[in-house]
């Protein structure tokens, strides 16, 4: 999925993508850079995407960074929880590259 998202972003716009293989790796990368957008899967092997959203929204540096959650789960309770924690958008897999790019542009105000 990381490769799919990266390819969609890099081929569909002027995006430079930094990948993290896990939620813990993402948490290590966040203090090192200023990111314009964060995309996270909910289902990850160490911490899930909902926990990652909570950590991101508690950080001063990235509290307002646009954030998109992706997941195979589209239950209303899951979507609602992600949005209440601070996600700006929620995409359900599978999705097309155009759907991702449209969502990215929307949350980034482009």
CNS distance restraints for C-alpha pairs under 8 A (distance, minus, plus):
assign (resid   1 and name CA) (resid   5 and name CA) 6.14 0.50 0.50
assign (resid   2 and name CA) (resid   6 and name CA) 6.04 0.50 0.50
assign (resid   2 and name CA) (resid  19 and name CA) 7.15 0.50 0.50
assign (resid   3 and name CA) (resid   7 and name CA) 6.00 0.50 0.50
assign (resid   4 and name CA) (resid   8 and name CA) 6.13 0.50 0.50
assign (resid   5 and name CA) (resid   9 and name CA) 6.18 0.50 0.50
assign (resid   5 and name CA) (resid  97 and name CA) 7.53 0.50 0.50
assign (resid   5 and name CA) (resid 100 and name CA) 7.81 0.50 0.50
assign (resid   6 and name CA) (resid  10 and name CA) 6.00 0.50 0.50
assign (resid   6 and name CA) (resid  17 and name CA) 6.27 0.50 0.50
assign (resid   7 and name CA) (resid  11 and name CA) 5.86 0.50 0.50
assign (resid   8 and name CA) (resid  12 and name CA) 5.74 0.50 0.50
assign (resid   8 and name CA) (resid  97 and name CA) 5.21 0.50 0.50
assign (resid   8 and name CA) (resid  98 and name CA) 7.83 0.50 0.50
assign (resid   8 and name CA) (resid 100 and name CA) 7.56 0.50 0.50
assign (resid   8 and name CA) (resid 101 and name CA) 7.29 0.50 0.50
assign (resid   9 and name CA) (resid  13 and name CA) 5.96 0.50 0.50
assign (resid   9 and name CA) (resid  14 and name CA) 7.71 0.50 0.50
assign (resid   9 and name CA) (resid  15 and name CA) 5.91 0.50 0.50
assign (resid   9 and name CA) (resid  16 and name CA) 7.96 0.50 0.50
assign (resid   9 and name CA) (resid  17 and name CA) 7.62 0.50 0.50
assign (resid   9 and name CA) (resid  97 and name CA) 7.93 0.50 0.50
assign (resid   9 and name CA) (resid 101 and name CA) 6.71 0.50 0.50
assign (resid  10 and name CA) (resid  14 and name CA) 6.48 0.50 0.50
assign (resid  10 and name CA) (resid  15 and name CA) 5.39 0.50 0.50
assign (resid  10 and name CA) (resid  16 and name CA) 6.65 0.50 0.50
assign (resid  10 and name CA) (resid  17 and name CA) 7.36 0.50 0.50
assign (resid  12 and name CA) (resid 101 and name CA) 6.93 0.50 0.50
assign (resid  19 and name CA) (resid  26 and name CA) 7.98 0.50 0.50
assign (resid  20 and name CA) (resid  25 and name CA) 5.47 0.50 0.50
assign (resid  20 and name CA) (resid  26 and name CA) 5.17 0.50 0.50
assign (resid  20 and name CA) (resid  29 and name CA) 7.77 0.50 0.50
assign (resid  21 and name CA) (resid  25 and name CA) 6.30 0.50 0.50
assign (resid  21 and name CA) (resid  26 and name CA) 7.54 0.50 0.50
assign (resid  22 and name CA) (resid  26 and name CA) 6.28 0.50 0.50
assign (resid  22 and name CA) (resid  44 and name CA) 6.30 0.50 0.50
assign (resid  22 and name CA) (resid  45 and name CA) 6.86 0.50 0.50
assign (resid  22 and name CA) (resid  46 and name CA) 6.66 0.50 0.50
assign (resid  22 and name CA) (resid  47 and name CA) 7.66 0.50 0.50
assign (resid  23 and name CA) (resid  27 and name CA) 6.26 0.50 0.50
assign (resid  23 and name CA) (resid  44 and name CA) 6.80 0.50 0.50
assign (resid  23 and name CA) (resid  45 and name CA) 7.98 0.50 0.50
assign (resid  23 and name CA) (resid  46 and name CA) 6.37 0.50 0.50
assign (resid  23 and name CA) (resid  47 and name CA) 5.45 0.50 0.50
assign (resid  23 and name CA) (resid  48 and name CA) 6.77 0.50 0.50
assign (resid  23 and name CA) (resid  49 and name CA) 7.01 0.50 0.50
assign (resid  23 and name CA) (resid  52 and name CA) 6.31 0.50 0.50
assign (resid  24 and name CA) (resid  28 and name CA) 6.39 0.50 0.50
assign (resid  24 and name CA) (resid  46 and name CA) 6.89 0.50 0.50
assign (resid  24 and name CA) (resid  47 and name CA) 6.87 0.50 0.50
assign (resid  25 and name CA) (resid  29 and name CA) 6.31 0.50 0.50
assign (resid  26 and name CA) (resid  30 and name CA) 6.14 0.50 0.50
assign (resid  27 and name CA) (resid  31 and name CA) 7.59 0.50 0.50
assign (resid  27 and name CA) (resid  52 and name CA) 7.65 0.50 0.50
assign (resid  28 and name CA) (resid  32 and name CA) 7.64 0.50 0.50
assign (resid  29 and name CA) (resid  33 and name CA) 6.87 0.50 0.50
assign (resid  30 and name CA) (resid  34 and name CA) 7.41 0.50 0.50
assign (resid  30 and name CA) (resid  35 and name CA) 7.74 0.50 0.50
assign (resid  30 and name CA) (resid  62 and name CA) 7.85 0.50 0.50
assign (resid  31 and name CA) (resid  61 and name CA) 7.56 0.50 0.50
assign (resid  34 and name CA) (resid  61 and name CA) 7.58 0.50 0.50
assign (resid  34 and name CA) (resid  62 and name CA) 7.74 0.50 0.50
assign (resid  35 and name CA) (resid  62 and name CA) 7.70 0.50 0.50
assign (resid  35 and name CA) (resid  65 and name CA) 7.19 0.50 0.50
assign (resid  36 and name CA) (resid  65 and name CA) 6.11 0.50 0.50
assign (resid  36 and name CA) (resid  66 and name CA) 6.91 0.50 0.50
assign (resid  37 and name CA) (resid  65 and name CA) 5.85 0.50 0.50
assign (resid  37 and name CA) (resid  66 and name CA) 5.00 0.50 0.50
assign (resid  37 and name CA) (resid  67 and name CA) 5.85 0.50 0.50
assign (resid  37 and name CA) (resid  68 and name CA) 7.91 0.50 0.50
assign (resid  37 and name CA) (resid 108 and name CA) 7.53 0.50 0.50
assign (resid  38 and name CA) (resid  65 and name CA) 7.07 0.50 0.50
assign (resid  38 and name CA) (resid  66 and name CA) 6.32 0.50 0.50
assign (resid  38 and name CA) (resid  67 and name CA) 4.71 0.50 0.50
assign (resid  38 and name CA) (resid  68 and name CA) 6.33 0.50 0.50
assign (resid  39 and name CA) (resid  67 and name CA) 5.70 0.50 0.50
assign (resid  39 and name CA) (resid  68 and name CA) 4.71 0.50 0.50
assign (resid  39 and name CA) (resid  69 and name CA) 5.86 0.50 0.50
assign (resid  39 and name CA) (resid  70 and name CA) 7.38 0.50 0.50
assign (resid  40 and name CA) (resid  49 and name CA) 5.81 0.50 0.50
assign (resid  40 and name CA) (resid  67 and name CA) 7.67 0.50 0.50
assign (resid  40 and name CA) (resid  68 and name CA) 6.37 0.50 0.50
assign (resid  40 and name CA) (resid  69 and name CA) 5.03 0.50 0.50
assign (resid  40 and name CA) (resid  70 and name CA) 6.14 0.50 0.50
assign (resid  41 and name CA) (resid  48 and name CA) 7.70 0.50 0.50
assign (resid  41 and name CA) (resid  49 and name CA) 5.54 0.50 0.50
assign (resid  41 and name CA) (resid  69 and name CA) 5.66 0.50 0.50
assign (resid  41 and name CA) (resid  70 and name CA) 4.65 0.50 0.50
assign (resid  41 and name CA) (resid  71 and name CA) 5.67 0.50 0.50
assign (resid  42 and name CA) (resid  48 and name CA) 5.23 0.50 0.50
assign (resid  42 and name CA) (resid  49 and name CA) 3.77 0.50 0.50
assign (resid  42 and name CA) (resid  50 and name CA) 6.02 0.50 0.50
assign (resid  42 and name CA) (resid  69 and name CA) 6.53 0.50 0.50
assign (resid  42 and name CA) (resid  70 and name CA) 6.22 0.50 0.50
assign (resid  42 and name CA) (resid  71 and name CA) 5.55 0.50 0.50
assign (resid  43 and name CA) (resid  48 and name CA) 5.38 0.50 0.50
assign (resid  43 and name CA) (resid  49 and name CA) 6.31 0.50 0.50
assign (resid  43 and name CA) (resid  71 and name CA) 6.88 0.50 0.50
assign (resid  44 and name CA) (resid  48 and name CA) 5.12 0.50 0.50
assign (resid  44 and name CA) (resid  49 and name CA) 6.83 0.50 0.50
assign (resid  47 and name CA) (resid  51 and name CA) 6.33 0.50 0.50
assign (resid  47 and name CA) (resid  52 and name CA) 6.91 0.50 0.50
assign (resid  48 and name CA) (resid  52 and name CA) 6.41 0.50 0.50
assign (resid  49 and name CA) (resid  53 and name CA) 6.12 0.50 0.50
assign (resid  49 and name CA) (resid  69 and name CA) 7.22 0.50 0.50
assign (resid  50 and name CA) (resid  54 and name CA) 6.43 0.50 0.50
assign (resid  50 and name CA) (resid  81 and name CA) 7.99 0.50 0.50
assign (resid  50 and name CA) (resid  82 and name CA) 6.13 0.50 0.50
assign (resid  50 and name CA) (resid  85 and name CA) 7.31 0.50 0.50
assign (resid  51 and name CA) (resid  55 and name CA) 6.38 0.50 0.50
assign (resid  52 and name CA) (resid  56 and name CA) 6.10 0.50 0.50
assign (resid  53 and name CA) (resid  57 and name CA) 6.07 0.50 0.50
assign (resid  53 and name CA) (resid  67 and name CA) 7.95 0.50 0.50
assign (resid  53 and name CA) (resid  82 and name CA) 7.81 0.50 0.50
assign (resid  53 and name CA) (resid  85 and name CA) 6.49 0.50 0.50
assign (resid  53 and name CA) (resid  86 and name CA) 6.62 0.50 0.50
assign (resid  53 and name CA) (resid  87 and name CA) 6.93 0.50 0.50
assign (resid  54 and name CA) (resid  58 and name CA) 6.26 0.50 0.50
assign (resid  54 and name CA) (resid  85 and name CA) 6.01 0.50 0.50
assign (resid  54 and name CA) (resid  86 and name CA) 7.39 0.50 0.50
assign (resid  55 and name CA) (resid  59 and name CA) 6.49 0.50 0.50
assign (resid  56 and name CA) (resid  62 and name CA) 5.93 0.50 0.50
assign (resid  56 and name CA) (resid  63 and name CA) 6.02 0.50 0.50
assign (resid  57 and name CA) (resid  62 and name CA) 6.52 0.50 0.50
assign (resid  57 and name CA) (resid  63 and name CA) 4.21 0.50 0.50
assign (resid  57 and name CA) (resid  64 and name CA) 7.08 0.50 0.50
assign (resid  57 and name CA) (resid  85 and name CA) 7.81 0.50 0.50
assign (resid  57 and name CA) (resid  86 and name CA) 6.64 0.50 0.50
assign (resid  58 and name CA) (resid  63 and name CA) 6.10 0.50 0.50
assign (resid  59 and name CA) (resid  63 and name CA) 5.45 0.50 0.50
assign (resid  66 and name CA) (resid  87 and name CA) 7.39 0.50 0.50
assign (resid  66 and name CA) (resid  88 and name CA) 6.07 0.50 0.50
assign (resid  66 and name CA) (resid 107 and name CA) 6.10 0.50 0.50
assign (resid  66 and name CA) (resid 108 and name CA) 6.55 0.50 0.50
assign (resid  67 and name CA) (resid  86 and name CA) 7.67 0.50 0.50
assign (resid  67 and name CA) (resid  87 and name CA) 5.12 0.50 0.50
assign (resid  67 and name CA) (resid  88 and name CA) 5.36 0.50 0.50
assign (resid  67 and name CA) (resid  89 and name CA) 6.84 0.50 0.50
assign (resid  67 and name CA) (resid 107 and name CA) 7.76 0.50 0.50
assign (resid  68 and name CA) (resid  87 and name CA) 5.77 0.50 0.50
assign (resid  68 and name CA) (resid  88 and name CA) 5.82 0.50 0.50
assign (resid  68 and name CA) (resid  89 and name CA) 4.83 0.50 0.50
assign (resid  68 and name CA) (resid  90 and name CA) 5.70 0.50 0.50
assign (resid  68 and name CA) (resid  91 and name CA) 7.36 0.50 0.50
assign (resid  68 and name CA) (resid 104 and name CA) 7.77 0.50 0.50
assign (resid  69 and name CA) (resid  82 and name CA) 7.30 0.50 0.50
assign (resid  69 and name CA) (resid  87 and name CA) 6.49 0.50 0.50
assign (resid  69 and name CA) (resid  89 and name CA) 6.34 0.50 0.50
assign (resid  69 and name CA) (resid  90 and name CA) 4.78 0.50 0.50
assign (resid  69 and name CA) (resid  91 and name CA) 6.26 0.50 0.50
assign (resid  70 and name CA) (resid  90 and name CA) 5.73 0.50 0.50
assign (resid  70 and name CA) (resid  91 and name CA) 4.74 0.50 0.50
assign (resid  70 and name CA) (resid  92 and name CA) 5.71 0.50 0.50
assign (resid  70 and name CA) (resid  93 and name CA) 6.74 0.50 0.50
assign (resid  71 and name CA) (resid  90 and name CA) 7.83 0.50 0.50
assign (resid  71 and name CA) (resid  91 and name CA) 6.60 0.50 0.50
assign (resid  71 and name CA) (resid  92 and name CA) 5.13 0.50 0.50
assign (resid  71 and name CA) (resid  93 and name CA) 5.66 0.50 0.50
assign (resid  72 and name CA) (resid  92 and name CA) 5.43 0.50 0.50
assign (resid  72 and name CA) (resid  93 and name CA) 4.83 0.50 0.50
assign (resid  72 and name CA) (resid  94 and name CA) 7.18 0.50 0.50
assign (resid  73 and name CA) (resid  78 and name CA) 7.00 0.50 0.50
assign (resid  73 and name CA) (resid  92 and name CA) 6.63 0.50 0.50
assign (resid  73 and name CA) (resid  93 and name CA) 7.90 0.50 0.50
assign (resid  74 and name CA) (resid  78 and name CA) 6.61 0.50 0.50
assign (resid  74 and name CA) (resid  79 and name CA) 6.37 0.50 0.50
assign (resid  74 and name CA) (resid  92 and name CA) 5.99 0.50 0.50
assign (resid  75 and name CA) (resid  79 and name CA) 6.42 0.50 0.50
assign (resid  76 and name CA) (resid  80 and name CA) 5.92 0.50 0.50
assign (resid  77 and name CA) (resid  81 and name CA) 6.04 0.50 0.50
assign (resid  78 and name CA) (resid  82 and name CA) 6.26 0.50 0.50
assign (resid  79 and name CA) (resid  83 and name CA) 6.26 0.50 0.50
assign (resid  79 and name CA) (resid  90 and name CA) 6.59 0.50 0.50
assign (resid  80 and name CA) (resid  84 and name CA) 6.04 0.50 0.50
assign (resid  81 and name CA) (resid  85 and name CA) 6.16 0.50 0.50
assign (resid  82 and name CA) (resid  86 and name CA) 6.59 0.50 0.50
assign (resid  82 and name CA) (resid  87 and name CA) 5.70 0.50 0.50
assign (resid  82 and name CA) (resid  90 and name CA) 7.55 0.50 0.50
assign (resid  83 and name CA) (resid  87 and name CA) 4.67 0.50 0.50
assign (resid  83 and name CA) (resid  88 and name CA) 6.48 0.50 0.50
assign (resid  83 and name CA) (resid  89 and name CA) 7.08 0.50 0.50
assign (resid  83 and name CA) (resid  90 and name CA) 7.59 0.50 0.50
assign (resid  88 and name CA) (resid 107 and name CA) 6.41 0.50 0.50
assign (resid  89 and name CA) (resid 103 and name CA) 7.21 0.50 0.50
assign (resid  89 and name CA) (resid 107 and name CA) 7.18 0.50 0.50
assign (resid  91 and name CA) (resid  95 and name CA) 7.38 0.50 0.50
assign (resid  91 and name CA) (resid 100 and name CA) 7.68 0.50 0.50
assign (resid  95 and name CA) (resid  99 and name CA) 6.25 0.50 0.50
assign (resid  95 and name CA) (resid 100 and name CA) 7.16 0.50 0.50
assign (resid  96 and name CA) (resid 100 and name CA) 6.61 0.50 0.50
assign (resid  97 and name CA) (resid 101 and name CA) 6.22 0.50 0.50
assign (resid  98 and name CA) (resid 102 and name CA) 5.99 0.50 0.50
assign (resid  99 and name CA) (resid 103 and name CA) 6.20 0.50 0.50
assign (resid 100 and name CA) (resid 104 and name CA) 6.09 0.50 0.50
assign (resid 101 and name CA) (resid 105 and name CA) 6.10 0.50 0.50
assign (resid 102 and name CA) (resid 106 and name CA) 6.15 0.50 0.50
assign (resid 103 and name CA) (resid 107 and name CA) 6.24 0.50 0.50
assign (resid 104 and name CA) (resid 108 and name CA) 6.03 0.50 0.50
assign (resid 105 and name CA) (resid 109 and name CA) 5.90 0.50 0.50
assign (resid 105 and name CA) (resid 110 and name CA) 4.80 0.50 0.50
assign (resid 106 and name CA) (resid 110 and name CA) 6.16 0.50 0.50
